[in-house]
Amino acid sequence: MSQASHSNRPAAPPVFNPGWGPLSTLPGNPVMWVLIISELLAFSGFFMLFAWERSRQPELFNLSQSQLDPIAGGINTLILLTSGLCAALALQALGTSRRRARQWLGLTMVLGVVFCAVKFMEYAGKFAAGITPETNTFFGFYYGLTAFHFAHVLFGLALLALVCWRLSEENLETVTAFWHMVDLIWVLLYPLVYLLR
């Protein structure tokens, strides 16, 4: 085979973590990707269970859903998507300025805290109105799904703070992947719980 034909071959994708099979080509730590996949599967199961229960009790679910604030949920969607953009910009900035990367990470965390504050106010309003997880099946799912996601946001904030302290490309890629998963889950959860009828 000629030298020219060798040079025309497309370059193989980089292998970040040899020995992890399909996860080897993904950026960041492969253990985080195992966690991300397992969490996505868990949320998918909860979403399917929610859809099943909704099909069995459509009137109850629609009436209960009307008591949610879709504007607060929409604001939180914009907040999380913007924080995901900031995390991506932190990763992009790392190649030229560690200080700039930390600034973007700081903004990512601030937006994450704002998300938590909006969600906390939403919970407080529901409890003040006497709406709890025991109110009915819909609100059991509402509190269960959103609280499970809320816990992931808090865990993500802790990881972001840790990466700010121990900043490296692998650490930043790992936490950015997790934070994007948090974004993705909310983007699916928001319309499912707040909007779809």
Backbone bond lengths (Angstrom), bond angles and torsions (degrees), N, CA, C in turn:
res aa  C-N    CA-C-N  psi(-1)  N-CA   C-N-CA  omega(-1)  CA-C   N-CA-C  phi
1 M - - - 1.466 - - 1.523 108.25 -
2 S 1.293 116.69 140.53 1.465 120.55 -173.90 1.513 111.37 -77.05
3 Q 1.325 114.74 160.04 1.462 121.40 177.08 1.521 110.61 -62.11
4 A 1.332 118.40 -35.67 1.467 122.70 -177.87 1.510 111.13 -64.73
5 S 1.358 116.73 -40.48 1.462 118.46 -178.91 1.516 111.16 -66.20
6 H 1.361 116.13 -33.19 1.469 119.18 175.86 1.519 110.92 -64.09
7 S 1.323 117.41 -39.96 1.462 120.70 -175.82 1.521 112.54 -72.79
8 N 1.352 117.08 -18.78 1.460 120.11 -179.86 1.523 113.26 -84.72
9 R 1.314 117.91 -8.98 1.458 120.54 179.53 1.528 110.53 -68.13
10 P 1.336 117.51 141.08 1.455 118.64 176.29 1.525 110.55 -67.77
11 A 1.313 115.04 145.22 1.464 119.53 -179.83 1.518 109.72 -67.11
12 A 1.326 115.83 141.09 1.468 120.56 177.66 1.523 109.09 -69.04
13 P 1.344 117.71 145.97 1.458 119.21 178.45 1.523 110.46 -64.30
14 P 1.332 117.78 148.45 1.459 119.17 -178.49 1.526 111.20 -66.90
15 V 1.308 116.43 143.63 1.463 121.65 177.01 1.523 107.55 -103.60
16 F 1.338 116.17 110.73 1.458 120.38 -175.47 1.526 111.79 -80.21
17 N 1.328 116.78 -37.33 1.457 121.04 -174.97 1.530 109.51 -137.22
18 P 1.325 118.08 84.01 1.462 120.37 -177.75 1.531 111.02 -56.56
19 G 1.334 115.80 144.97 1.451 120.20 176.80 1.518 114.61 95.92
20 W 1.332 118.15 -1.44 1.468 121.22 -179.28 1.523 112.14 -106.12
21 G 1.318 117.45 16.71 1.459 120.30 177.18 1.513 111.18 62.18
22 P 1.358 117.61 -134.40 1.467 120.52 -178.03 1.530 113.26 -60.85
23 L 1.336 116.73 -22.70 1.467 119.52 179.95 1.525 112.42 -77.10
24 S 1.340 116.27 -10.27 1.464 120.06 -175.38 1.524 113.33 -63.31
25 T 1.337 117.33 -29.18 1.467 119.68 -176.07 1.529 112.53 -90.70
26 L 1.332 117.57 -2.86 1.458 120.23 -179.43 1.519 110.81 -84.65
27 P 1.331 118.29 142.49 1.465 120.17 179.91 1.522 111.39 -71.98
28 G 1.313 115.98 154.63 1.459 120.70 179.18 1.517 111.30 86.32
29 N 1.325 115.13 -171.32 1.457 121.59 -177.31 1.523 110.60 -80.28
30 P 1.335 119.00 129.04 1.469 120.67 -178.86 1.522 113.57 -60.29
31 V 1.334 117.79 -28.85 1.464 120.01 178.81 1.528 110.20 -60.27
32 M 1.330 117.14 -36.29 1.461 120.37 177.94 1.527 110.17 -65.20
33 W 1.324 117.76 -36.93 1.463 119.75 179.30 1.518 111.68 -68.03
34 V 1.340 117.00 -33.73 1.470 120.32 173.90 1.526 109.05 -62.56
35 L 1.341 116.48 -44.20 1.468 120.80 178.03 1.527 110.70 -62.59
36 I 1.323 117.11 -44.90 1.468 121.14 -178.79 1.529 110.87 -60.68
37 I 1.327 116.68 -46.13 1.462 119.93 -179.81 1.524 110.72 -62.94
38 S 1.327 117.01 -42.77 1.470 119.66 -179.82 1.524 111.27 -65.95
39 E 1.321 117.55 -37.98 1.461 120.48 178.72 1.532 111.58 -68.53
40 L 1.323 116.59 -39.61 1.463 119.95 176.87 1.524 111.22 -63.08
41 L 1.326 116.55 -38.63 1.464 120.15 176.76 1.520 111.14 -65.72
42 A 1.343 116.68 -40.95 1.470 119.89 179.32 1.522 110.74 -63.58
43 F 1.331 117.27 -46.70 1.461 120.17 178.89 1.524 111.31 -63.82
44 S 1.334 117.18 -37.52 1.466 120.39 178.34 1.522 110.57 -60.65
45 G 1.327 116.87 -41.29 1.460 120.62 176.93 1.512 111.96 -62.02
46 F 1.337 116.63 -43.78 1.473 120.49 178.30 1.524 111.14 -64.19
47 F 1.341 116.68 -40.18 1.467 120.25 179.51 1.533 111.13 -63.76
48 M 1.335 116.19 -40.85 1.470 119.26 179.30 1.527 110.94 -66.88
49 L 1.336 116.34 -38.89 1.462 120.16 177.70 1.530 110.57 -64.70
50 F 1.337 116.52 -40.23 1.460 121.25 176.72 1.534 110.05 -60.41
51 A 1.333 116.91 -47.24 1.468 120.99 -179.40 1.529 110.86 -62.93
52 W 1.325 117.15 -37.69 1.467 121.07 178.70 1.529 110.29 -64.25
53 E 1.319 116.30 -48.00 1.468 119.83 -179.96 1.529 110.84 -65.00
54 R 1.313 116.62 -35.76 1.459 119.65 178.03 1.529 111.25 -63.51
55 S 1.325 116.31 -39.03 1.466 119.76 179.30 1.533 111.31 -66.30
56 R 1.330 116.63 -25.09 1.458 120.76 179.99 1.532 112.75 -85.95
57 Q 1.340 116.47 -26.77 1.474 120.85 -177.42 1.526 110.64 -133.49
58 P 1.320 119.22 59.37 1.467 120.18 -173.24 1.523 113.68 -62.20
59 E 1.324 118.05 -38.73 1.469 119.68 -178.13 1.519 111.08 -66.57
60 L 1.313 116.70 -45.33 1.467 120.71 178.27 1.523 110.57 -60.41
61 F 1.325 117.37 -45.16 1.462 121.12 -177.72 1.533 110.63 -66.20
62 N 1.331 117.43 -42.13 1.462 119.52 179.85 1.521 111.79 -65.73
63 L 1.333 116.96 -42.48 1.458 120.84 179.29 1.528 110.85 -64.35
64 S 1.311 116.14 -43.38 1.469 120.29 -179.88 1.519 111.11 -67.76
65 Q 1.335 115.92 -40.27 1.465 120.09 -179.69 1.529 111.21 -61.60
66 S 1.333 116.98 -31.83 1.465 120.30 -179.69 1.523 112.05 -66.00
67 Q 1.332 117.88 -14.03 1.468 121.75 178.68 1.526 112.31 -89.90
68 L 1.338 116.95 -2.87 1.454 120.30 175.53 1.528 110.04 -85.50
69 D 1.324 115.57 161.69 1.465 121.40 179.09 1.530 108.94 -104.52
70 P 1.347 117.95 96.37 1.472 119.08 -178.33 1.522 113.17 -65.33
71 I 1.347 116.96 -22.78 1.472 118.98 178.39 1.525 109.97 -68.82
72 A 1.339 116.60 -44.36 1.474 119.87 177.52 1.520 110.03 -60.91
73 G 1.343 116.28 -42.58 1.461 119.20 177.58 1.516 112.10 -64.53
74 G 1.341 117.14 -38.26 1.465 121.08 178.00 1.518 111.86 -66.56
75 I 1.341 116.34 -41.06 1.471 120.16 176.81 1.530 109.96 -60.53
76 N 1.332 115.87 -43.59 1.465 119.07 179.09 1.523 111.77 -65.48
77 T 1.330 117.21 -31.75 1.464 120.09 175.85 1.526 110.17 -63.21
78 L 1.333 116.70 -47.27 1.470 120.45 178.08 1.526 111.50 -62.37
79 I 1.325 116.10 -39.40 1.471 120.23 179.76 1.523 110.34 -61.94
80 L 1.343 116.68 -47.80 1.466 119.33 -177.62 1.527 112.14 -67.99
81 L 1.332 116.91 -39.55 1.464 119.16 178.33 1.526 110.96 -63.83
82 T 1.332 116.34 -39.40 1.467 119.89 177.63 1.522 111.05 -66.20
83 S 1.332 116.60 -38.47 1.470 119.55 178.32 1.529 110.35 -66.09
84 G 1.335 116.98 -35.61 1.467 119.68 176.11 1.521 111.66 -63.99
85 L 1.339 115.99 -39.28 1.464 120.20 175.47 1.518 110.68 -61.99
86 C 1.321 116.93 -42.69 1.477 120.91 179.37 1.528 110.98 -62.52
87 A 1.337 117.06 -38.70 1.468 120.47 177.68 1.524 110.27 -63.69
88 A 1.344 116.74 -41.69 1.471 120.51 177.74 1.525 110.81 -64.46
89 L 1.334 116.97 -38.79 1.467 120.51 178.47 1.526 111.43 -68.26
90 A 1.333 116.79 -31.83 1.463 120.16 175.24 1.523 110.19 -62.85
91 L 1.325 116.15 -43.33 1.462 120.60 178.94 1.529 110.71 -64.24
92 Q 1.316 116.52 -40.41 1.470 120.84 178.66 1.521 110.72 -66.24
93 A 1.332 116.93 -38.99 1.467 120.67 -176.82 1.522 112.87 -73.58
94 L 1.327 117.52 -21.52 1.464 120.63 -174.61 1.519 112.17 -58.33
95 G 1.335 117.02 -33.22 1.467 119.67 -179.09 1.514 114.15 -65.31
96 T 1.325 117.66 -23.30 1.469 120.36 -176.87 1.528 113.50 -115.06
97 S 1.335 117.67 -29.87 1.462 119.27 -175.34 1.534 110.80 -154.21
98 R 1.325 115.64 111.75 1.472 120.00 177.41 1.528 110.37 -64.69
99 R 1.325 115.68 -34.78 1.468 119.71 178.95 1.527 110.60 -63.41
100 R 1.329 116.98 -44.59 1.461 121.16 179.21 1.534 110.62 -65.01
101 A 1.338 115.87 -39.30 1.467 119.54 177.88 1.521 110.46 -60.79
102 R 1.340 116.92 -41.95 1.472 119.95 178.42 1.532 111.30 -66.29
103 Q 1.322 117.01 -35.05 1.467 119.88 177.56 1.533 110.70 -62.97
104 W 1.338 116.23 -44.54 1.467 119.65 178.04 1.522 110.95 -64.67
105 L 1.336 116.69 -38.37 1.457 119.83 176.91 1.520 110.98 -64.91
106 G 1.335 115.91 -39.01 1.467 119.79 177.06 1.517 111.32 -60.88
107 L 1.329 116.66 -42.55 1.467 120.50 178.14 1.526 111.02 -66.26
108 T 1.334 116.48 -37.01 1.467 120.55 175.54 1.523 110.11 -58.34
109 M 1.339 116.43 -44.85 1.465 120.55 -179.26 1.522 111.85 -67.49
110 V 1.341 116.78 -40.94 1.469 119.88 178.24 1.524 110.48 -58.45
111 L 1.319 116.55 -45.11 1.461 120.25 179.26 1.531 111.31 -65.50
112 G 1.332 116.76 -36.58 1.463 120.09 175.26 1.522 111.85 -61.77
113 V 1.334 116.51 -40.32 1.471 120.89 177.84 1.528 110.46 -66.99
114 V 1.332 116.82 -39.21 1.472 120.20 176.99 1.528 109.91 -61.99
115 F 1.331 117.17 -42.72 1.466 120.73 175.69 1.525 110.10 -54.58
116 C 1.332 116.50 -48.19 1.468 121.10 -179.32 1.524 111.14 -61.33
117 A 1.332 117.36 -39.87 1.464 120.74 -179.61 1.527 110.78 -64.74
118 V 1.333 117.18 -43.88 1.469 120.58 178.76 1.521 109.96 -62.72
119 K 1.331 116.96 -42.37 1.468 120.64 -179.66 1.527 110.27 -66.07
120 F 1.324 116.68 -40.95 1.467 120.33 179.37 1.528 110.43 -61.76
121 M 1.335 117.43 -42.74 1.464 120.33 178.43 1.518 111.20 -63.70
122 E 1.334 115.63 -36.58 1.466 119.88 177.58 1.530 110.16 -64.38
123 Y 1.337 116.61 -45.61 1.470 120.36 176.91 1.532 111.10 -60.09
124 A 1.329 115.82 -44.62 1.467 120.03 -177.93 1.520 110.49 -60.64
125 G 1.336 116.94 -41.55 1.458 120.58 178.60 1.515 112.08 -63.37
126 K 1.325 117.16 -39.61 1.460 120.82 179.26 1.536 110.99 -66.87
127 F 1.316 116.86 -45.07 1.465 119.63 179.76 1.518 111.11 -65.26
128 A 1.339 117.08 -37.21 1.466 120.46 177.90 1.525 111.05 -63.48
129 A 1.331 116.84 -30.79 1.468 121.48 178.11 1.530 111.86 -85.09
130 G 1.325 116.94 3.00 1.457 120.56 179.14 1.512 114.05 81.76
131 I 1.335 117.34 15.74 1.467 121.41 -179.95 1.527 108.49 -97.97
132 T 1.316 115.77 114.69 1.459 122.44 -177.00 1.530 109.18 -125.00
133 P 1.329 117.66 176.02 1.471 118.95 176.75 1.529 113.19 -60.86
134 E 1.330 117.10 -22.38 1.460 120.66 -179.66 1.530 113.03 -86.41
135 T 1.327 117.91 -3.66 1.469 120.54 -176.70 1.525 111.20 -58.29
136 N 1.330 117.28 -50.70 1.467 121.79 175.87 1.530 108.58 -165.34
137 T 1.326 115.05 -177.95 1.474 120.17 -176.88 1.527 111.77 -61.86
138 F 1.331 116.58 -42.00 1.463 119.39 -178.86 1.524 110.46 -59.46
139 F 1.325 116.99 -49.48 1.464 118.50 -176.54 1.531 111.93 -71.48
140 G 1.331 117.59 -23.90 1.453 119.21 170.57 1.521 110.73 -61.40
141 F 1.345 115.43 -44.93 1.470 120.05 176.55 1.523 111.10 -67.61
142 Y 1.330 116.58 -42.80 1.468 120.37 -178.13 1.528 110.53 -56.40
143 Y 1.333 115.96 -53.18 1.467 118.88 -179.16 1.523 111.36 -67.46
144 G 1.341 116.89 -39.73 1.461 119.27 -178.89 1.518 112.73 -63.44
145 L 1.325 116.69 -49.00 1.461 120.43 -178.12 1.524 112.31 -67.56
146 T 1.338 116.08 -47.34 1.462 118.40 -176.12 1.532 111.36 -71.11
147 A 1.333 117.47 -34.02 1.471 119.57 177.82 1.531 110.66 -69.59
148 F 1.333 116.90 -37.86 1.465 120.49 177.11 1.530 109.45 -63.13
149 H 1.325 116.22 -42.45 1.464 119.65 176.47 1.530 110.58 -65.70
150 F 1.340 116.96 -42.16 1.462 122.33 178.36 1.531 110.36 -55.52
151 A 1.332 116.91 -42.06 1.466 121.02 178.62 1.529 110.80 -62.54
152 H 1.330 116.87 -36.34 1.461 120.20 177.17 1.533 111.39 -68.21
153 V 1.327 116.86 -35.72 1.472 120.16 176.27 1.534 109.46 -63.24
154 L 1.335 116.68 -45.46 1.469 120.02 179.63 1.524 111.14 -62.23
155 F 1.330 116.44 -42.63 1.467 120.17 177.65 1.527 110.24 -62.89
156 G 1.343 116.57 -41.76 1.463 120.86 177.71 1.518 112.34 -61.83
157 L 1.343 116.63 -39.69 1.468 119.99 177.89 1.520 110.90 -63.42
158 A 1.323 117.22 -39.39 1.464 120.73 177.78 1.527 110.22 -64.13
159 L 1.340 116.84 -41.52 1.467 120.38 177.90 1.524 111.52 -64.69
160 L 1.337 116.79 -41.62 1.464 120.68 178.67 1.530 110.79 -60.86
161 A 1.329 116.67 -43.02 1.466 120.44 178.70 1.526 110.48 -62.91
162 L 1.331 116.38 -40.73 1.458 120.69 179.13 1.528 111.21 -63.90
163 V 1.339 116.07 -41.38 1.466 120.03 -179.79 1.521 111.08 -69.49
164 C 1.335 117.59 -33.37 1.477 120.08 174.43 1.516 110.38 -58.36
165 W 1.322 115.74 -37.16 1.463 121.15 -179.31 1.526 110.98 -77.37
166 R 1.344 116.71 -45.44 1.467 122.08 -178.49 1.530 109.07 -111.22
167 L 1.315 115.15 67.79 1.464 120.95 -173.08 1.521 111.10 -75.97
168 S 1.329 115.67 123.07 1.463 122.86 172.30 1.517 107.14 -151.62
169 E 1.321 116.37 164.15 1.462 119.08 -177.94 1.528 111.39 -62.92
170 E 1.338 116.90 -44.59 1.472 119.12 -179.02 1.522 111.36 -64.49
171 N 1.344 116.26 -44.11 1.467 119.06 179.00 1.528 111.41 -60.90
172 L 1.317 116.03 -43.04 1.459 120.33 -178.39 1.531 111.31 -67.83
173 E 1.328 116.97 -40.24 1.467 119.80 176.40 1.526 111.08 -62.75
174 T 1.324 115.68 -39.00 1.469 120.73 -178.23 1.520 111.04 -65.73
175 V 1.333 116.81 -48.71 1.472 119.66 -177.27 1.525 111.11 -71.46
176 T 1.332 117.24 -32.30 1.465 120.03 177.77 1.525 110.42 -65.17
177 A 1.329 116.93 -39.89 1.470 120.73 177.21 1.531 110.19 -60.72
178 F 1.334 116.81 -43.63 1.468 119.93 179.28 1.530 110.89 -64.59
179 W 1.330 116.02 -43.08 1.471 119.75 -177.86 1.534 110.86 -65.48
180 H 1.315 117.42 -36.45 1.469 119.73 176.19 1.532 111.07 -66.00
181 M 1.344 116.45 -33.18 1.464 119.04 175.29 1.526 110.50 -64.10
182 V 1.335 116.47 -41.40 1.464 121.17 177.47 1.534 110.11 -59.86
183 D 1.331 116.12 -42.80 1.476 121.11 176.06 1.525 110.89 -59.55
184 L 1.339 115.55 -49.80 1.463 120.67 -176.14 1.529 111.19 -59.60
185 I 1.321 116.34 -44.42 1.468 119.52 -178.73 1.520 110.33 -61.60
186 W 1.336 117.58 -42.16 1.463 119.47 179.53 1.529 111.48 -66.65
187 V 1.340 116.93 -38.80 1.464 120.59 179.09 1.533 110.42 -61.34
188 L 1.316 118.10 -31.18 1.467 121.54 175.73 1.526 111.69 -82.96
189 L 1.333 116.10 -38.35 1.461 120.95 -176.00 1.525 111.89 -70.07
190 Y 1.317 117.42 -40.45 1.462 121.19 -175.60 1.533 112.70 -57.97
191 P 1.340 119.70 -55.38 1.465 117.35 179.58 1.523 113.28 -66.61
192 L 1.336 116.89 -34.89 1.462 120.01 -178.53 1.526 111.24 -62.45
193 V 1.321 116.85 -45.41 1.472 120.45 -175.16 1.512 112.70 -89.00
194 Y 1.342 117.83 -37.29 1.456 120.88 -172.41 1.541 114.24 -94.53
195 L 1.336 118.40 -29.59 1.457 119.73 -165.66 1.527 115.02 -118.22
196 L 1.330 117.87 -46.21 1.462 120.05 -171.48 1.522 112.00 -68.03
197 R 1.347 114.58 135.46 1.468 119.98 179.79 1.510 109.92 -129.65
